[in-house]
Amino acid sequence: LDADGYVKLHRTMGTGVASMSGFSLTTPGLGLYASAFIEDYAVIQRSVISQLVGGPEQGSDKEIASRADTPRLLVVHILRLLDRQSLLRLSSSSGPTTRYYNVSPKLRRLIR
């Protein structure tokens, strides 16, 4: 999973499994999990995108999660995917809230 970019291993001194102190799930890893195990993941994606298209040009993951009635973890994941596609921008704050801005009009095409 690490070699394919789905998780990021946190390593310590040593070899083998003993050298792994933990791991982080990456954006592609969460996407793979969500598409395989979260029922209606595509519907959730469209709902989040609809909230972005129909809402203000900037806001937070909390606001989108509330309006779309979707867990924040999935909202942040979808925002990161859209940021990677340059369909919006995310602020680089160090706090627990993810803020978005500069929503592209191209997002409308994704909800059709």
C-alpha positions as CSV (number, residue, x, y, z in Angstrom):
1,L,0.0,0.0,0.0
2,D,2.9,2.3,0.8
3,A,4.6,1.6,-2.6
4,D,1.3,2.5,-4.4
5,G,0.8,5.7,-2.5
6,Y,-2.3,4.6,-0.6
7,V,-0.7,5.0,2.9
8,K,2.3,6.8,4.1
9,L,4.4,4.7,6.6
10,H,6.0,6.4,9.6
11,R,9.2,4.6,10.1
12,T,11.7,4.3,13.0
13,M,15.1,2.7,13.2
14,G,15.1,-1.0,12.4
15,T,13.9,-3.3,9.7
16,G,10.6,-5.0,8.7
17,V,7.4,-4.4,10.5
18,A,9.2,-3.5,13.7
19,S,10.5,-0.4,11.9
20,M,7.0,0.9,11.3
21,S,5.6,3.1,14.1
22,G,2.3,3.9,12.3
23,F,0.9,5.1,9.0
24,S,-1.3,7.8,7.5
25,L,-4.0,7.3,5.0
26,T,-3.3,9.4,1.9
27,T,-5.9,11.1,-0.3
28,P,-5.7,8.4,-2.9
29,G,-6.0,5.7,-0.2
30,L,-9.1,7.3,1.3
31,G,-10.6,7.6,-2.2
32,L,-10.0,3.9,-2.9
33,Y,-11.5,3.0,0.5
34,A,-14.5,5.3,0.0
35,S,-15.3,4.1,-3.5
36,A,-15.1,0.4,-2.4
37,F,-16.9,0.6,1.0
38,I,-19.0,3.7,1.4
39,E,-22.4,3.2,-0.1
40,D,-23.5,6.1,-2.4
41,Y,-20.0,7.6,-2.4
42,A,-20.7,9.0,-5.9
43,V,-23.9,10.6,-4.7
44,I,-22.0,12.1,-1.7
45,Q,-19.4,13.6,-4.1
46,R,-22.2,15.2,-6.3
47,S,-23.9,16.5,-3.1
48,V,-20.7,18.2,-1.9
49,I,-19.9,19.6,-5.4
50,S,-23.5,20.9,-5.6
51,Q,-23.0,22.7,-2.3
52,L,-19.8,24.3,-3.7
53,V,-21.4,25.3,-7.0
54,G,-24.6,26.7,-5.3
55,G,-22.9,28.3,-2.3
56,P,-20.5,31.1,-1.7
57,E,-17.2,31.2,-3.5
58,Q,-15.4,30.6,-0.2
59,G,-16.1,28.8,3.0
60,S,-15.1,25.9,5.2
61,D,-15.4,22.2,5.3
62,K,-17.7,22.5,8.3
63,E,-20.2,24.6,6.3
64,I,-20.3,22.2,3.4
65,A,-20.6,19.2,5.7
66,S,-23.5,20.7,7.4
67,R,-25.3,21.7,4.2
68,A,-24.6,18.4,2.5
69,D,-25.3,16.3,5.6
70,T,-22.0,14.5,5.1
71,P,-19.1,13.6,7.5
72,R,-16.4,16.2,7.5
73,L,-13.7,13.6,6.7
74,L,-15.4,12.9,3.4
75,V,-15.9,16.6,2.7
76,V,-12.2,17.4,3.3
77,H,-11.3,14.4,1.1
78,I,-13.4,15.6,-1.7
79,L,-12.1,19.2,-1.3
80,R,-8.5,17.8,-1.6
81,L,-9.4,15.9,-4.7
82,L,-10.9,19.0,-6.3
83,D,-7.9,21.1,-5.2
84,R,-5.6,18.6,-7.0
85,Q,-7.6,19.1,-10.1
86,S,-7.3,22.9,-9.8
87,L,-11.1,23.2,-9.5
88,L,-10.8,25.1,-6.2
89,R,-8.1,26.2,-3.8
90,L,-7.6,25.3,-0.2
91,S,-6.0,27.5,2.4
92,S,-3.0,26.2,4.2
93,S,-4.1,26.8,7.8
94,S,-2.7,24.8,10.6
95,G,-6.0,24.5,12.4
96,P,-8.7,21.8,12.3
97,T,-10.8,23.6,9.7
98,T,-10.2,23.4,6.0
99,R,-11.1,26.5,4.1
100,Y,-11.7,26.7,0.4
101,Y,-11.9,29.6,-2.1
102,N,-11.7,30.3,-5.8
103,V,-14.3,27.7,-6.8
104,S,-14.1,27.1,-10.6
105,P,-17.2,27.3,-12.8
106,K,-16.0,24.0,-14.3
107,L,-17.4,22.3,-11.2
108,R,-20.9,22.6,-12.7
109,R,-19.9,20.0,-15.4
110,L,-19.2,17.4,-12.7
111,I,-22.7,17.4,-11.3
112,R,-24.5,16.7,-14.6
